[in-house]
Amino acid sequence: MIRATDVDQIQLVRALAERLKTEKALAPPTWSRFVKTASAKDRVPSQADWWYLRAASMLRRMYIDRRPIGVSRLRRVYGDKEKNRYSGRHFQPAGGAIIRKILQQLEQAEFVKKVKIKNRPGRRISPKGISLADNTAKSLTK
């Protein structure tokens, strides 16, 4: 059986983004056209479907990690080094509102569920999300 870990990650994220877009599982809010994804970024994303790509990337990250993950850890994953002219580069986490909103939308679509394991709250990929990722990977190999 082909799993999501067996295919190229870039192809998988793009295919997952297309699948999320066609299933109408997510909808970017109106403010998503005007925001930067992190304070270290200079401009807004140039791709029109960046919301779906970020959601697909987060879903893939949850698939691989399989333990509860929260907004703060995802902020570190999607953060970047800020350009400082004199003092070098310093790490800046990504914006939390974008990550939080995508997690809420994935939760409403039942791809992600809230869990609490050993007093550690977070979100984890649901069986529906696992099957979405695996079916998308299977369609890539055909």
C-alpha positions as CSV (number, residue, x, y, z in Angstrom):
1,M,0.0,0.0,0.0
2,I,1.3,3.4,-0.9
3,R,1.4,5.9,2.0
4,A,2.0,9.6,2.1
5,T,5.6,9.1,3.2
6,D,6.4,7.1,0.1
7,V,6.0,10.0,-2.5
8,D,7.8,13.3,-3.1
9,Q,6.7,15.8,-0.5
10,I,6.4,18.7,-2.9
11,Q,4.1,16.8,-5.3
12,L,2.1,15.5,-2.3
13,V,1.6,19.0,-0.9
14,R,0.5,20.4,-4.3
15,A,-1.9,17.5,-4.9
16,L,-3.3,17.9,-1.4
17,A,-3.8,21.6,-2.0
18,E,-5.7,20.9,-5.2
19,R,-7.8,18.3,-3.5
20,L,-8.7,20.6,-0.6
21,K,-9.6,23.3,-3.1
22,T,-11.8,21.1,-5.2
23,E,-13.6,19.6,-2.2
24,K,-14.3,23.1,-0.8
25,A,-13.1,21.9,2.6
26,L,-11.3,25.2,3.2
27,A,-12.0,28.8,2.3
28,P,-9.5,31.6,2.7
29,P,-10.8,34.6,4.6
30,T,-11.1,37.9,2.9
31,W,-8.1,39.3,4.8
32,S,-5.8,36.6,3.5
33,R,-5.0,38.6,0.3
34,F,-3.4,41.4,2.4
35,V,-1.4,39.7,5.1
36,K,2.2,38.5,5.3
37,T,2.8,35.0,6.5
38,A,5.5,36.0,9.0
39,S,6.9,39.2,10.4
40,A,10.2,38.4,8.8
41,K,8.7,38.4,5.3
42,D,8.8,41.6,3.3
43,R,5.7,41.0,1.1
44,V,2.5,39.1,0.9
45,P,2.6,35.7,-0.8
46,S,2.7,35.9,-4.6
47,Q,0.8,32.7,-5.2
48,A,-3.0,33.0,-5.4
49,D,-3.6,29.7,-3.7
50,W,-1.1,30.0,-0.9
51,W,-3.8,29.3,1.7
52,Y,-4.4,25.8,0.4
53,L,-0.7,25.1,0.1
54,R,-0.1,26.1,3.7
55,A,-3.1,24.0,4.8
56,A,-1.8,21.0,2.8
57,S,1.7,21.5,4.2
58,M,0.3,21.5,7.8
59,L,-1.8,18.4,7.1
60,R,1.4,16.6,5.8
61,R,3.3,17.8,8.9
62,M,0.7,16.3,11.2
63,Y,0.7,13.1,9.2
64,I,4.4,12.7,9.6
65,D,4.6,13.8,13.2
66,R,1.5,11.8,14.6
67,R,1.7,13.5,18.0
68,P,-0.3,16.5,19.2
69,I,0.9,19.7,17.7
70,G,-0.1,23.2,18.5
71,V,0.0,26.7,17.1
72,S,3.3,27.6,18.8
73,R,5.2,24.7,17.3
74,L,3.8,25.3,13.9
75,R,4.8,29.0,14.2
76,R,8.3,27.8,14.7
77,V,8.1,25.5,11.7
78,Y,6.9,28.2,9.3
79,G,9.0,31.0,10.8
80,D,11.9,32.6,9.0
81,K,15.1,34.6,9.7
82,E,14.5,38.3,9.8
83,K,16.9,40.4,7.8
84,N,18.7,42.9,10.0
85,R,21.1,45.3,8.3
86,Y,23.6,45.5,11.1
87,S,23.1,42.8,13.6
88,G,22.7,39.8,11.3
89,R,19.7,37.5,11.0
90,H,17.4,36.6,13.9
91,F,14.7,34.0,13.9
92,Q,11.1,35.3,13.9
93,P,8.1,32.9,14.2
94,A,5.3,32.9,11.7
95,G,2.0,34.6,12.3
96,G,-0.3,32.7,14.6
97,A,-3.6,33.9,13.3
98,I,-3.1,32.2,9.9
99,I,-2.1,28.9,11.4
100,R,-4.9,29.0,14.0
101,K,-7.5,29.8,11.3
102,I,-6.3,26.9,9.1
103,L,-6.3,24.5,12.0
104,Q,-9.8,25.5,12.8
105,Q,-10.9,25.0,9.2
106,L,-9.2,21.6,9.1
107,E,-11.0,20.7,12.3
108,Q,-14.4,21.7,10.9
109,A,-13.7,19.6,7.8
110,E,-12.8,16.7,10.3
111,F,-9.3,16.2,8.9
112,V,-7.9,17.2,12.3
113,K,-9.1,16.7,15.9
114,K,-8.3,18.1,19.2
115,V,-6.6,15.8,21.7
116,K,-5.0,15.9,25.1
117,I,-2.3,13.3,25.8
118,K,-0.4,13.3,29.1
119,N,-1.6,16.9,29.8
120,R,-0.3,18.0,26.5
121,P,-3.1,19.6,24.5
122,G,-2.9,20.0,20.7
123,R,-4.4,18.8,17.5
124,R,-3.7,15.6,15.7
125,I,-4.6,14.3,12.3
126,S,-7.8,12.3,12.2
127,P,-8.4,9.0,10.4
128,K,-10.3,11.0,7.7
129,G,-7.2,13.2,7.2
130,I,-4.9,10.1,7.1
131,S,-7.0,8.5,4.4
132,L,-7.1,11.8,2.4
133,A,-3.3,12.0,2.5
134,D,-2.9,8.3,1.6
135,N,-5.4,8.4,-1.2
136,T,-3.8,11.5,-2.6
137,A,-0.4,9.8,-2.5
138,K,-1.9,6.7,-4.2
139,S,-3.3,8.8,-7.0
140,L,0.2,10.4,-7.5
141,T,1.8,7.0,-8.2
142,K,-0.7,6.0,-10.9
